[in-house]
Amino acid sequence: MTASFRPATLDDSAFAAGVVAGIDPNPETPEEVRQRWIDTERTCDVRRFLIGVDGTDTGWLSLVRPHDEDPEAVRLNVLLPHDTAAVAVDEAIAFGEEQGRAMAARRLVFNAWDSRTAVISALKARGWTEERRQRYWRLELQAHVERLRTQREEARARVGQAGISLHTAAELGGEAVYPRLYEVARATYGDVPSSVEYVGTSYEEWLVWEMRAGVHLDRFWVASDGERLVGFSFLEFQQNLVHTGYTGVLREYRGRGIARALKLETLVQAADLGVEAVETDNDFENAPILHLNADLGYDEVMGQVQLHKLLD
């Protein structure tokens, strides 16, 4: 059994979505995968390949260097059905490593769902080491909506007493508020625990991800101290999943319950829109957010392991 590789184009995104559907617990639709490919190419250096096994297209792999991260780190993803022969999995990872070298990467990073035991074993056999864990959580909204409403009112009162007001981005001017939100994002992104250094992103590239179809300005909650924006939180509404897009608060305003208040606004609003459940994910070392998830009633679900390999 041998694996073969050929460059993937945007026309292959529907096939790629079918592969993802057999691996990801909440797969994106073909339309969402296509748009993600487009947006990734606008904000990252990207190489994608279809993986053939014995002459039949079976999976795909990608190498992505985000422009807002350490340029010597490249993120590798190999997507093959769970029952793919071990030799083909190994050949695909080896091909990915060679492509990483061709991109002048010094470090490769691979995120895998815990259920992908064969791929994780293959990576470790090739010298990859586990560096971090990403923990995932799910909250059944309709079962907890009345409790969440009570918590929201309490959170509103607490931040209000501290002079903090909460509004949607739509109420603050819609797209006109994006430059001010970008300043909050730029000041907070680097505080998220990571083994890959955040080096900053341009406004234009940041906007690519904030203007996705699943991000709505009237569901994008912002905290302000007078005229100063100090934090924001929003959910991304996809066809198969509603999940946290981002929550961030300026460092000097933390510890005042602002993140909690923002997240509760997003959750109660989603419940009122009829959303059954939402999910979120956080680095295993992000203790304040992990504590907040537990306090809001989230249940932990399957997570991901992050493995790294230094290239010679």
Backbone as CSV, one residue per row, in Angstrom:
resi,resn,N_x,N_y,N_z,CA_x,CA_y,CA_z,C_x,C_y,C_z
1,MET,0.855,-1.188,0.000,0.000,0.000,0.000,0.887,1.232,0.000
2,THR,0.596,2.162,-0.955,1.389,3.387,-1.028,0.495,4.605,-1.077
3,ALA,0.983,5.679,-0.459,0.264,6.943,-0.486,0.867,7.837,-1.559
4,SER,0.019,8.596,-2.220,0.460,9.555,-3.228,-0.144,10.914,-2.888
5,PHE,0.448,11.960,-3.452,0.048,13.307,-3.063,-0.003,14.204,-4.285
6,ARG,-1.056,15.015,-4.358,-1.147,16.018,-5.419,-1.777,17.280,-4.849
7,PRO,-1.382,18.446,-5.366,-1.904,19.698,-4.815,-3.428,19.746,-4.870
8,ALA,-4.015,20.267,-3.806,-5.473,20.435,-3.741,-5.831,21.861,-4.152
9,THR,-6.966,22.011,-4.805,-7.472,23.325,-5.193,-8.790,23.577,-4.471
10,LEU,-9.301,24.773,-4.635,-10.566,25.126,-4.007,-11.694,24.193,-4.442
11,ASP,-11.594,23.670,-5.656,-12.624,22.742,-6.138,-12.632,21.430,-5.351
12,ASP,-11.578,21.156,-4.602,-11.508,19.921,-3.808,-12.096,20.094,-2.410
13,SER,-12.588,21.291,-2.105,-13.049,21.546,-0.735,-14.264,20.694,-0.363
14,ALA,-15.130,20.365,-1.320,-16.291,19.518,-1.004,-15.835,18.114,-0.622
15,PHE,-14.863,17.585,-1.352,-14.294,16.284,-0.980,-13.654,16.370,0.409
16,ALA,-12.919,17.441,0.640,-12.257,17.615,1.941,-13.279,17.647,3.072
17,ALA,-14.412,18.301,2.846,-15.459,18.372,3.870,-16.001,16.983,4.189
18,GLY,-16.093,16.128,3.175,-16.546,14.760,3.415,-15.589,13.989,4.296
19,VAL,-14.292,14.223,4.121,-13.301,13.568,4.974,-13.430,14.081,6.407
20,VAL,-13.562,15.396,6.552,-13.696,15.993,7.884,-14.917,15.435,8.611
21,ALA,-16.001,15.187,7.862,-17.240,14.700,8.474,-17.056,13.352,9.157
22,GLY,-16.062,12.585,8.728,-15.800,11.295,9.354,-14.852,11.365,10.535
23,ILE,-14.359,12.568,10.836,-13.344,12.730,11.886,-13.787,13.695,12.968
24,ASP,-14.300,14.856,12.558,-14.625,15.942,13.487,-15.984,15.688,14.132
25,PRO,-16.109,15.828,15.456,-17.402,15.617,16.105,-18.456,16.649,15.706
26,ASN,-18.037,17.815,15.241,-18.965,18.849,14.779,-18.456,19.395,13.441
27,PRO,-18.595,18.625,12.378,-17.962,19.016,11.113,-18.603,20.238,10.472
28,GLU,-17.780,21.011,9.798,-18.288,22.124,9.007,-18.947,21.596,7.738
29,THR,-19.871,22.361,7.192,-20.518,21.997,5.935,-19.532,22.224,4.792
30,PRO,-19.800,21.651,3.611,-18.912,21.919,2.465,-18.758,23.408,2.176
31,GLU,-19.834,24.175,2.341,-19.746,25.615,2.095,-18.853,26.287,3.127
32,GLU,-18.946,25.845,4.369,-18.112,26.431,5.422,-16.651,26.065,5.240
33,VAL,-16.373,24.825,4.832,-14.989,24.426,4.573,-14.408,25.248,3.428
34,ARG,-15.174,25.418,2.368,-14.700,26.209,1.231,-14.348,27.631,1.674
35,GLN,-15.230,28.252,2.463,-14.965,29.619,2.901,-13.772,29.664,3.848
36,ARG,-13.625,28.652,4.694,-12.463,28.619,5.589,-11.179,28.527,4.767
37,TRP,-11.183,27.720,3.714,-9.998,27.640,2.858,-9.684,29.011,2.265
38,ILE,-10.707,29.703,1.787,-10.499,31.035,1.194,-9.924,31.992,2.228
39,ASP,-10.540,32.019,3.416,-10.090,32.949,4.453,-8.687,32.611,4.944
40,THR,-8.379,31.321,5.040,-7.041,30.917,5.476,-5.991,31.383,4.482
41,GLU,-6.300,31.298,3.201,-5.339,31.731,2.188,-5.130,33.247,2.214
42,ARG,-6.095,33.972,2.760,-5.966,35.428,2.862,-5.147,35.849,4.089
43,THR,-4.944,34.948,5.032,-4.305,35.314,6.297,-3.126,34.427,6.670
44,CYS,-2.778,33.485,5.824,-1.723,32.517,6.138,-0.988,32.119,4.865
45,ASP,0.213,31.558,5.043,0.872,30.829,3.954,0.352,29.398,4.010
46,VAL,-0.115,28.859,2.884,-0.831,27.586,2.891,-0.328,26.666,1.783
47,ARG,-0.188,25.391,2.142,-0.018,24.323,1.157,-1.029,23.238,1.492
48,ARG,-1.757,22.758,0.461,-2.738,21.686,0.668,-2.529,20.607,-0.395
49,PHE,-2.755,19.359,0.040,-2.580,18.226,-0.859,-3.683,17.203,-0.620
50,LEU,-4.136,16.569,-1.692,-4.983,15.394,-1.560,-4.088,14.188,-1.360
51,ILE,-4.543,13.259,-0.525,-3.794,12.033,-0.248,-4.487,10.884,-0.951
52,GLY,-3.774,10.237,-1.841,-4.301,9.047,-2.498,-3.723,7.792,-1.858
53,VAL,-4.545,6.785,-1.685,-4.079,5.494,-1.179,-4.425,4.450,-2.225
54,ASP,-3.382,3.824,-2.759,-3.552,2.856,-3.852,-4.347,3.444,-5.004
55,GLY,-4.044,4.715,-5.327,-4.634,5.346,-6.495,-5.985,5.998,-6.284
56,THR,-6.532,5.932,-5.082,-7.847,6.521,-4.808,-7.710,7.653,-3.807
57,ASP,-8.290,8.809,-4.121,-8.274,9.924,-3.170,-8.976,9.497,-1.887
58,THR,-8.248,9.610,-0.780,-8.746,9.090,0.493,-8.797,10.156,1.577
59,GLY,-7.894,11.129,1.523,-7.839,12.160,2.548,-7.113,13.384,2.034
60,TRP,-6.740,14.260,2.936,-6.004,15.462,2.540,-5.149,15.947,3.700
61,LEU,-4.183,16.764,3.359,-3.337,17.360,4.395,-3.091,18.816,4.060
62,SER,-2.795,19.583,5.098,-2.501,20.990,4.905,-1.347,21.406,5.796
63,LEU,-0.623,22.404,5.340,0.395,23.079,6.136,0.041,24.555,6.122
64,VAL,-0.069,25.144,7.303,-0.548,26.518,7.437,0.403,27.293,8.334
65,ARG,0.879,28.430,7.828,1.697,29.344,8.634,0.890,30.626,8.812
66,PRO,0.195,30.788,9.944,-0.566,32.023,10.173,0.362,33.233,10.242
67,HIS,-0.059,34.317,9.632,0.776,35.510,9.613,0.907,36.155,10.983
68,ASP,0.037,35.770,11.943,0.097,36.383,13.277,0.866,35.526,14.281
69,GLU,1.568,34.496,13.806,2.330,33.629,14.697,3.801,33.606,14.289
70,ASP,4.614,33.037,15.170,6.040,32.847,14.907,6.220,32.271,13.498
71,PRO,6.936,32.965,12.602,7.063,32.492,11.222,7.843,31.197,11.069
72,GLU,8.535,30.770,12.112,9.273,29.514,12.022,8.422,28.311,12.426
73,ALA,7.153,28.557,12.807,6.230,27.477,13.181,5.187,27.301,12.087
74,VAL,4.931,26.055,11.724,3.925,25.719,10.710,2.993,24.662,11.285
75,ARG,1.713,24.828,11.049,0.708,23.894,11.567,0.379,22.851,10.498
76,LEU,0.599,21.600,10.858,0.336,20.477,9.961,-0.966,19.798,10.366
77,ASN,-1.756,19.427,9.374,-2.963,18.651,9.632,-3.043,17.541,8.587
78,VAL,-3.220,16.325,9.034,-3.373,15.165,8.142,-4.710,14.533,8.451
79,LEU,-5.589,14.503,7.463,-6.936,13.983,7.671,-7.157,12.761,6.790
80,LEU,-7.270,11.622,7.440,-7.502,10.340,6.778,-8.550,9.569,7.575
81,PRO,-9.341,8.718,6.932,-10.313,7.913,7.681,-9.638,7.113,8.788
82,HIS,-10.395,6.849,9.858,-9.834,6.141,11.011,-9.256,4.780,10.639
83,ASP,-9.806,4.135,9.595,-9.364,2.778,9.255,-8.255,2.757,8.218
84,THR,-7.631,3.903,7.942,-6.527,3.944,6.983,-5.347,3.135,7.512
85,ALA,-4.721,2.376,6.626,-3.584,1.548,7.030,-2.475,2.403,7.638
86,ALA,-1.823,1.866,8.652,-0.794,2.595,9.386,0.325,3.070,8.475
87,VAL,0.694,2.269,7.471,1.791,2.657,6.590,1.424,3.904,5.792
88,ALA,0.176,4.025,5.376,-0.254,5.212,4.630,-0.280,6.439,5.529
89,VAL,-0.709,6.259,6.777,-0.702,7.365,7.736,0.725,7.862,7.940
90,ASP,1.650,6.937,8.114,3.048,7.305,8.326,3.606,8.027,7.105
91,GLU,3.290,7.543,5.918,3.788,8.192,4.704,3.232,9.600,4.565
92,ALA,1.968,9.794,4.956,1.367,11.127,4.867,2.042,12.092,5.835
93,ILE,2.317,11.638,7.053,2.997,12.500,8.026,4.409,12.824,7.538
94,ALA,5.105,11.826,7.005,6.462,12.057,6.493,6.446,13.082,5.359
95,PHE,5.449,12.980,4.477,5.324,13.950,3.388,5.081,15.347,3.964
96,GLY,4.220,15.434,4.966,3.963,16.715,5.601,5.214,17.311,6.222
97,GLU,6.032,16.468,6.844,7.273,16.956,7.438,8.212,17.505,6.366
98,GLU,8.288,16.820,5.223,9.151,17.306,4.146,8.645,18.631,3.594
99,GLN,7.335,18.773,3.481,6.773,20.041,3.022,7.061,21.148,4.038
100,GLY,7.033,20.798,5.308,7.372,21.775,6.333,8.796,22.272,6.177
101,ARG,9.701,21.356,5.897,11.098,21.759,5.663,11.194,22.671,4.445
102,ALA,10.412,22.366,3.419,10.431,23.189,2.206,9.896,24.593,2.480
103,MET,9.066,24.725,3.520,8.545,26.040,3.908,9.466,26.727,4.914
104,ALA,10.645,26.141,5.161,11.634,26.684,6.097,11.122,26.718,7.532
105,ALA,10.241,25.772,7.864,9.753,25.680,9.239,10.816,25.049,10.132
106,ARG,10.917,25.542,11.353,11.781,24.899,12.340,10.964,24.067,13.327
107,ARG,9.659,24.354,13.400,8.771,23.639,14.306,7.464,23.338,13.586
108,LEU,7.011,22.088,13.700,5.695,21.718,13.197,4.763,21.503,14.394
109,VAL,3.509,21.882,14.206,2.499,21.794,15.264,1.299,21.025,14.709
110,PHE,0.813,20.061,15.487,-0.292,19.201,15.027,-1.331,19.112,16.145
111,ASN,-2.573,19.497,15.862,-3.677,19.340,16.805,-4.545,18.164,16.373
112,ALA,-4.780,17.217,17.282,-5.560,16.022,16.948,-6.612,15.760,18.014
113,TRP,-7.818,15.415,17.574,-8.839,14.972,18.518,-8.351,13.733,19.258
114,ASP,-8.739,13.595,20.508,-8.303,12.446,21.302,-8.718,11.117,20.677
115,SER,-9.783,11.135,19.876,-10.257,9.897,19.242,-9.339,9.426,18.119
116,ARG,-8.412,10.254,17.671,-7.544,9.900,16.544,-6.290,9.180,17.060
117,THR,-6.516,8.071,17.710,-5.427,7.362,18.385,-4.357,6.873,17.416
118,ALA,-4.759,6.421,16.230,-3.772,5.906,15.276,-2.833,7.015,14.805
119,VAL,-3.394,8.189,14.522,-2.572,9.311,14.070,-1.654,9.784,15.200
120,ILE,-2.175,9.871,16.403,-1.355,10.298,17.546,-0.203,9.327,17.768
121,SER,-0.493,8.028,17.675,0.566,7.021,17.839,1.614,7.144,16.745
122,ALA,1.157,7.385,15.516,2.095,7.522,14.395,2.988,8.747,14.569
123,LEU,2.409,9.844,15.034,3.194,11.053,15.271,4.256,10.797,16.337
124,LYS,3.872,10.183,17.438,4.827,9.928,18.521,5.937,8.982,18.068
125,ALA,5.589,8.034,17.208,6.600,7.107,16.696,7.625,7.826,15.826
126,ARG,7.219,8.969,15.267,8.120,9.744,14.418,8.817,10.860,15.215
127,GLY,8.721,10.837,16.528,9.457,11.792,17.340,8.693,13.038,17.745
128,TRP,7.391,13.071,17.480,6.586,14.195,17.937,6.326,14.044,19.428
129,THR,6.228,15.184,20.129,5.991,15.147,21.572,4.766,15.986,21.919
130,GLU,4.042,15.512,22.934,2.852,16.244,23.378,3.279,17.498,24.134
131,GLU,2.739,18.650,23.721,3.096,19.932,24.332,1.939,20.545,25.113
132,ARG,0.738,20.456,24.601,-0.394,21.119,25.238,-1.653,20.290,25.026
133,ARG,-2.725,20.707,25.740,-4.044,20.125,25.518,-5.050,21.253,25.363
134,GLN,-5.984,21.067,24.453,-7.090,22.005,24.282,-8.349,21.317,24.807
135,ARG,-8.954,21.936,25.843,-10.126,21.334,26.469,-11.400,21.917,25.864
136,TYR,-12.350,21.058,25.578,-13.611,21.442,24.939,-14.765,21.244,25.919
137,TRP,-15.766,22.132,25.811,-16.885,22.151,26.740,-18.189,22.384,25.980
138,ARG,-19.272,21.833,26.527,-20.594,21.985,25.909,-21.612,22.375,26.984
139,LEU,-22.455,23.348,26.652,-23.492,23.815,27.572,-24.852,23.655,26.902
140,GLU,-25.714,22.867,27.526,-27.087,22.696,27.039,-27.890,23.914,27.483
141,LEU,-28.143,24.815,26.558,-28.725,26.103,26.918,-30.146,25.999,27.452
142,GLN,-30.998,25.281,26.724,-32.413,25.290,27.087,-32.644,24.658,28.459
143,ALA,-31.801,23.725,28.845,-31.950,23.083,30.154,-31.532,24.008,31.298
144,HIS,-30.758,25.046,30.980,-30.202,25.905,32.036,-30.571,27.374,31.854
145,VAL,-31.504,27.671,30.942,-31.719,29.061,30.553,-32.174,29.947,31.716
146,GLU,-33.024,29.438,32.595,-33.495,30.290,33.691,-32.367,30.607,34.664
147,ARG,-31.521,29.619,34.950,-30.357,29.891,35.799,-29.441,30.904,35.137
148,LEU,-29.238,30.763,33.835,-28.368,31.679,33.113,-28.934,33.100,33.126
149,ARG,-30.249,33.231,33.037,-30.851,34.566,33.105,-30.557,35.217,34.461
150,THR,-30.708,34.436,35.519,-30.425,34.967,36.855,-28.961,35.378,36.967
151,GLN,-28.055,34.517,36.473,-26.635,34.840,36.528,-26.319,36.080,35.690
152,ARG,-27.006,36.230,34.555,-26.770,37.406,33.713,-27.146,38.689,34.459
153,GLU,-28.288,38.680,35.120,-28.717,39.878,35.845,-27.733,40.213,36.957
154,GLU,-27.260,39.193,37.661,-26.278,39.422,38.721,-24.979,39.993,38.147
155,ALA,-24.549,39.443,36.994,-23.308,39.906,36.361,-23.463,41.328,35.845
156,ARG,-24.617,41.639,35.277,-24.875,43.004,34.806,-24.766,44.000,35.955
157,ALA,-25.381,43.632,37.090,-25.364,44.533,38.238,-23.944,44.755,38.733
158,ARG,-23.148,43.694,38.789,-21.783,43.822,39.302,-20.941,44.757,38.436
159,VAL,-20.970,44.543,37.120,-20.139,45.392,36.265,-20.708,46.804,36.186
160,GLY,-22.020,46.915,36.273,-22.630,48.239,36.254,-22.193,49.082,37.430
161,GLN,-22.080,48.458,38.601,-21.614,49.175,39.793,-20.178,49.655,39.633
162,ALA,-19.427,48.967,38.772,-18.036,49.362,38.520,-17.922,50.352,37.358
163,GLY,-19.075,50.786,36.838,-19.057,51.765,35.756,-18.873,51.186,34.375
164,ILE,-19.035,49.864,34.236,-18.858,49.195,32.944,-20.231,48.991,32.294
165,SER,-20.350,49.370,31.046,-21.602,49.163,30.313,-21.411,48.099,29.250
166,LEU,-22.507,47.411,28.902,-22.494,46.334,27.936,-23.435,46.670,26.782
167,HIS,-22.929,46.521,25.562,-23.729,46.788,24.367,-23.312,45.810,23.280
168,THR,-24.154,45.666,22.269,-23.734,44.903,21.097,-22.917,45.828,20.192
169,ALA,-22.108,45.225,19.344,-21.342,46.021,18.385,-22.272,46.785,17.451
170,ALA,-23.432,46.194,17.151,-24.403,46.888,16.307,-24.858,48.184,16.969
171,GLU,-25.070,48.150,18.278,-25.503,49.343,19.005,-24.408,50.401,19.080
172,LEU,-23.169,49.985,18.937,-22.042,50.911,19.034,-21.604,51.464,17.678
173,GLY,-22.387,51.171,16.640,-22.056,51.724,15.333,-21.814,50.710,14.247
174,GLY,-21.980,49.419,14.564,-21.810,48.399,13.531,-20.363,48.298,13.083
175,GLU,-20.145,48.210,11.790,-18.793,48.011,11.267,-17.860,49.171,11.620
176,ALA,-18.414,50.328,11.939,-17.581,51.474,12.295,-16.807,51.254,13.587
177,VAL,-17.266,50.293,14.405,-16.589,50.049,15.684,-15.439,49.056,15.545
178,TYR,-15.294,48.431,14.389,-14.263,47.407,14.213,-12.847,47.900,14.536
179,PRO,-12.427,49.096,14.095,-11.057,49.518,14.433,-10.807,49.567,15.940
180,ARG,-11.804,49.949,16.723,-11.641,50.008,18.180,-11.630,48.598,18.774
181,LEU,-12.415,47.697,18.220,-12.393,46.310,18.679,-11.048,45.666,18.367
182,TYR,-10.482,46.026,17.227,-9.177,45.480,16.842,-8.115,45.822,17.878
183,GLU,-8.174,47.017,18.444,-7.196,47.408,19.453,-7.312,46.525,20.691
184,VAL,-8.549,46.161,21.075,-8.740,45.248,22.207,-8.189,43.868,21.853
185,ALA,-8.492,43.405,20.652,-8.003,42.093,20.224,-6.485,42.053,20.222
186,ARG,-5.869,43.071,19.665,-4.405,43.100,19.576,-3.759,43.105,20.956
187,ALA,-4.428,43.728,21.930,-3.878,43.805,23.284,-4.089,42.533,24.087
188,THR,-5.027,41.669,23.661,-5.376,40.500,24.478,-4.985,39.165,23.857
189,TYR,-4.852,39.088,22.548,-4.560,37.801,21.909,-3.290,37.168,22.474
190,GLY,-2.281,37.978,22.714,-1.008,37.436,23.170,-1.041,36.880,24.577
191,ASP,-2.122,37.139,25.320,-2.233,36.619,26.688,-2.801,35.206,26.738
192,VAL,-3.290,34.702,25.615,-3.821,33.339,25.579,-2.644,32.367,25.644
193,PRO,-2.630,31.422,26.614,-1.504,30.487,26.711,-1.270,29.730,25.409
194,SER,-0.031,29.649,24.994,0.311,28.978,23.736,1.799,28.661,23.733
195,SER,2.152,27.618,22.998,3.564,27.290,22.805,4.111,27.914,21.526
196,VAL,3.245,28.585,20.773,3.652,29.280,19.551,3.434,30.770,19.783
197,GLU,4.475,31.551,19.612,4.408,32.975,19.927,3.451,33.716,18.995
198,TYR,2.604,34.560,19.595,1.744,35.471,18.830,2.571,36.707,18.510
199,VAL,2.630,37.097,17.230,3.469,38.225,16.838,2.658,39.405,16.320
200,GLY,1.338,39.302,16.359,0.505,40.418,15.936,-0.065,40.213,14.550
201,THR,-1.221,40.790,14.330,-1.896,40.652,13.041,-2.306,42.024,12.536
202,SER,-2.356,42.174,11.234,-2.800,43.438,10.657,-4.306,43.573,10.815
203,TYR,-4.778,44.805,10.773,-6.218,45.044,10.875,-6.964,44.343,9.750
204,GLU,-6.419,44.397,8.556,-7.091,43.806,7.398,-7.248,42.295,7.558
205,GLU,-6.226,41.629,8.074,-6.315,40.178,8.248,-7.202,39.817,9.437
206,TRP,-7.148,40.598,10.492,-8.047,40.370,11.629,-9.497,40.456,11.175
207,LEU,-9.780,41.415,10.300,-11.143,41.643,9.839,-11.677,40.457,9.040
208,VAL,-10.800,39.740,8.360,-11.243,38.569,7.588,-12.017,37.610,8.481
209,TRP,-11.516,37.352,9.688,-12.139,36.371,10.574,-13.321,36.957,11.332
210,GLU,-13.310,38.266,11.593,-14.432,38.872,12.317,-15.645,39.090,11.421
211,MET,-15.468,39.061,10.108,-16.579,39.292,9.193,-17.079,38.004,8.554
212,ARG,-16.798,36.866,9.199,-17.320,35.600,8.702,-18.839,35.593,8.753
213,ALA,-19.427,34.738,7.938,-20.890,34.701,7.843,-21.545,34.369,9.174
214,GLY,-20.856,33.595,10.035,-21.449,33.180,11.301,-21.277,34.167,12.431
215,VAL,-20.638,35.316,12.156,-20.421,36.344,13.180,-21.389,37.495,12.907
216,HIS,-22.221,37.828,13.894,-23.267,38.833,13.713,-23.038,39.996,14.670
217,LEU,-23.071,41.208,14.135,-22.789,42.383,14.952,-23.820,42.579,16.067
218,ASP,-25.051,42.117,15.847,-26.058,42.268,16.898,-25.987,41.142,17.925
219,ARG,-24.993,40.250,17.791,-24.756,39.190,18.768,-23.318,39.242,19.279
220,PHE,-22.659,40.343,19.032,-21.250,40.565,19.368,-21.237,41.544,20.537
221,TRP,-20.930,41.051,21.741,-21.092,41.848,22.953,-19.797,42.537,23.360
222,VAL,-19.923,43.821,23.703,-18.764,44.668,23.974,-18.933,45.336,25.334
223,ALA,-17.856,45.375,26.115,-17.841,46.078,27.394,-17.065,47.386,27.224
224,SER,-17.582,48.446,27.842,-16.896,49.728,27.738,-16.884,50.452,29.075
225,ASP,-15.824,51.214,29.276,-15.671,52.080,30.442,-15.698,53.505,29.900
226,GLY,-16.876,54.131,29.946,-17.029,55.404,29.256,-16.910,55.184,27.766
227,GLU,-15.995,55.900,27.132,-15.783,55.758,25.687,-14.768,54.673,25.348
228,ARG,-14.119,54.123,26.353,-13.065,53.140,26.098,-13.635,51.736,26.037
229,LEU,-13.348,51.009,24.951,-13.743,49.605,24.854,-12.718,48.780,25.622
230,VAL,-13.222,47.893,26.495,-12.302,47.165,27.376,-12.396,45.651,27.235
231,GLY,-13.349,45.159,26.457,-13.468,43.711,26.269,-14.584,43.385,25.312
232,PHE,-14.556,42.161,24.795,-15.659,41.711,23.946,-15.739,40.194,23.943
233,SER,-16.906,39.701,23.575,-17.147,38.261,23.453,-18.218,38.032,22.403
234,PHE,-18.050,36.978,21.620,-19.071,36.667,20.625,-19.109,35.169,20.362
235,LEU,-20.242,34.711,19.878,-20.424,33.348,19.419,-20.400,33.330,17.900
236,GLU,-19.878,32.242,17.339,-19.969,32.034,15.895,-21.066,31.018,15.635
237,PHE,-22.003,31.393,14.768,-23.163,30.570,14.479,-22.934,29.823,13.164
238,GLN,-22.542,28.541,13.269,-22.381,27.699,12.099,-23.564,26.739,11.996
239,GLN,-23.657,26.053,10.872,-24.834,25.205,10.657,-24.927,24.070,11.672
240,ASN,-23.801,23.426,11.964,-23.818,22.273,12.870,-23.344,22.595,14.279
241,LEU,-22.948,23.838,14.514,-22.337,24.161,15.802,-22.400,25.662,16.054
242,VAL,-22.765,26.027,17.293,-22.617,27.400,17.755,-21.531,27.367,18.831
243,HIS,-20.493,28.157,18.657,-19.362,28.069,19.575,-18.768,29.448,19.823
244,THR,-18.020,29.556,20.918,-17.370,30.818,21.258,-16.351,31.174,20.189
245,GLY,-16.472,32.391,19.657,-15.475,32.872,18.712,-14.256,33.398,19.450
246,TYR,-14.513,34.245,20.449,-13.417,34.785,21.256,-14.009,35.553,22.427
247,THR,-13.311,35.522,23.537,-13.616,36.375,24.685,-12.310,36.962,25.177
248,GLY,-12.240,38.280,25.276,-11.021,38.928,25.744,-11.331,40.216,26.494
249,VAL,-10.574,40.476,27.545,-10.720,41.688,28.350,-9.326,42.265,28.573
250,LEU,-9.198,43.572,28.460,-7.909,44.217,28.698,-7.369,43.859,30.077
251,ARG,-6.072,43.669,30.154,-5.444,43.154,31.368,-5.794,43.966,32.610
252,GLU,-5.812,45.287,32.484,-6.053,46.122,33.665,-7.516,46.114,34.116
253,TYR,-8.386,45.486,33.341,-9.798,45.401,33.714,-10.209,43.987,34.133
254,ARG,-9.267,43.086,34.212,-9.602,41.722,34.598,-9.861,41.628,36.101
255,GLY,-10.588,40.584,36.487,-10.919,40.386,37.887,-12.130,41.168,38.344
256,ARG,-12.855,41.778,37.412,-14.031,42.572,37.771,-15.334,41.920,37.300
257,GLY,-15.254,40.694,36.772,-16.455,40.009,36.315,-16.905,40.386,34.918
258,ILE,-16.033,41.053,34.152,-16.431,41.530,32.824,-16.550,40.380,31.832
259,ALA,-15.580,39.473,31.832,-15.655,38.329,30.920,-16.906,37.502,31.205
260,ARG,-17.192,37.305,32.461,-18.383,36.554,32.861,-19.653,37.233,32.339
261,ALA,-19.735,38.544,32.533,-20.918,39.276,32.086,-21.069,39.200,30.570
262,LEU,-19.980,39.358,29.854,-20.035,39.287,28.390,-20.492,37.910,27.920
263,LYS,-19.897,36.859,28.484,-20.265,35.506,28.061,-21.734,35.211,28.369
264,LEU,-22.221,35.689,29.514,-23.627,35.443,29.852,-24.565,36.170,28.885
265,GLU,-24.182,37.353,28.428,-25.010,38.039,27.429,-25.107,37.198,26.154
266,THR,-23.984,36.645,25.712,-24.005,35.837,24.480,-24.838,34.578,24.666
267,LEU,-24.742,33.958,25.843,-25.430,32.688,26.077,-26.937,32.865,26.177
268,VAL,-27.378,33.856,26.932,-28.823,34.071,27.066,-29.416,34.507,25.730
269,GLN,-28.702,35.338,25.003,-29.185,35.753,23.688,-29.329,34.547,22.762
270,ALA,-28.331,33.655,22.770,-28.407,32.460,21.932,-29.589,31.590,22.336
271,ALA,-29.823,31.432,23.632,-30.972,30.653,24.095,-32.270,31.270,23.605
272,ASP,-32.369,32.590,23.658,-33.576,33.269,23.195,-33.775,33.107,21.689
273,LEU,-32.689,32.884,20.964,-32.769,32.648,19.519,-33.112,31.193,19.198
274,GLY,-33.238,30.356,20.228,-33.614,28.958,20.021,-32.458,27.997,19.901
275,VAL,-31.231,28.468,20.155,-30.059,27.582,20.078,-30.136,26.567,21.220
276,GLU,-29.930,25.299,20.897,-30.034,24.238,21.902,-28.792,24.146,22.789
277,ALA,-27.616,24.302,22.176,-26.376,24.121,22.934,-25.265,24.932,22.287
278,VAL,-24.270,25.287,23.093,-23.085,25.971,22.582,-21.852,25.234,23.091
279,GLU,-20.765,25.386,22.363,-19.504,24.788,22.776,-18.420,25.852,22.836
280,THR,-17.391,25.551,23.595,-16.244,26.438,23.703,-15.003,25.592,23.907
281,ASP,-13.847,26.148,23.623,-12.601,25.426,23.873,-11.564,26.389,24.404
282,ASN,-10.696,25.852,25.244,-9.692,26.675,25.912,-8.425,25.877,26.147
283,ASP,-7.313,26.573,26.155,-6.049,25.937,26.498,-6.107,25.409,27.929
284,PHE,-5.442,24.291,28.167,-5.517,23.636,29.472,-4.886,24.457,30.589
285,GLU,-4.117,25.494,30.241,-3.492,26.333,31.262,-4.234,27.655,31.483
286,ASN,-5.341,27.849,30.785,-6.091,29.100,30.908,-7.058,28.991,32.081
287,ALA,-6.515,29.017,33.284,-7.280,28.724,34.503,-8.500,29.622,34.702
288,PRO,-8.428,30.945,34.503,-9.619,31.777,34.746,-10.810,31.386,33.867
289,ILE,-10.559,31.108,32.592,-11.668,30.750,31.695,-12.161,29.341,31.997
290,LEU,-11.273,28.433,32.329,-11.701,27.077,32.682,-12.618,27.114,33.904
291,HIS,-12.265,27.936,34.886,-13.096,28.080,36.080,-14.459,28.682,35.709
292,LEU,-14.447,29.672,34.820,-15.696,30.302,34.399,-16.596,29.308,33.670
293,ASN,-16.023,28.484,32.807,-16.819,27.470,32.097,-17.538,26.563,33.091
294,ALA,-16.809,26.084,34.081,-17.404,25.185,35.068,-18.511,25.901,35.838
295,ASP,-18.292,27.158,36.188,-19.280,27.911,36.956,-20.546,28.171,36.147
296,LEU,-20.407,28.302,34.826,-21.572,28.555,33.974,-22.336,27.278,33.636
297,GLY,-21.800,26.120,34.017,-22.525,24.872,33.820,-22.126,24.064,32.617
298,TYR,-21.008,24.416,32.000,-20.532,23.629,30.856,-20.095,22.238,31.324
299,ASP,-20.298,21.247,30.463,-19.778,19.895,30.682,-18.612,19.663,29.730
300,GLU,-17.554,19.048,30.239,-16.396,18.798,29.382,-16.685,17.649,28.425
301,VAL,-16.270,17.828,27.182,-16.432,16.802,26.143,-15.049,16.477,25.589
302,MET,-15.012,15.671,24.536,-13.727,15.252,23.980,-12.890,16.464,23.553
303,GLY,-11.603,16.399,23.863,-10.710,17.494,23.541,-9.657,17.117,22.517
304,GLN,-8.632,17.957,22.447,-7.555,17.749,21.494,-6.207,17.763,22.211
305,VAL,-5.282,17.030,21.623,-3.900,17.065,22.064,-3.094,17.823,21.018
306,GLN,-2.131,18.623,21.444,-1.250,19.323,20.518,0.142,18.742,20.629
307,LEU,0.671,18.297,19.489,2.011,17.717,19.439,2.911,18.603,18.594
308,HIS,4.201,18.621,18.934,5.179,19.429,18.227,6.336,18.551,17.762
309,LYS,6.982,19.009,16.701,8.228,18.362,16.272,9.168,19.447,15.767
310,LEU,10.414,19.413,16.302,11.446,20.306,15.802,12.101,19.659,14.579
311,LEU,12.216,20.425,13.514,12.792,19.898,12.277,14.289,20.198,12.235
312,ASP,15.054,19.246,11.685,16.497,19.483,11.582,16.804,20.212,10.298
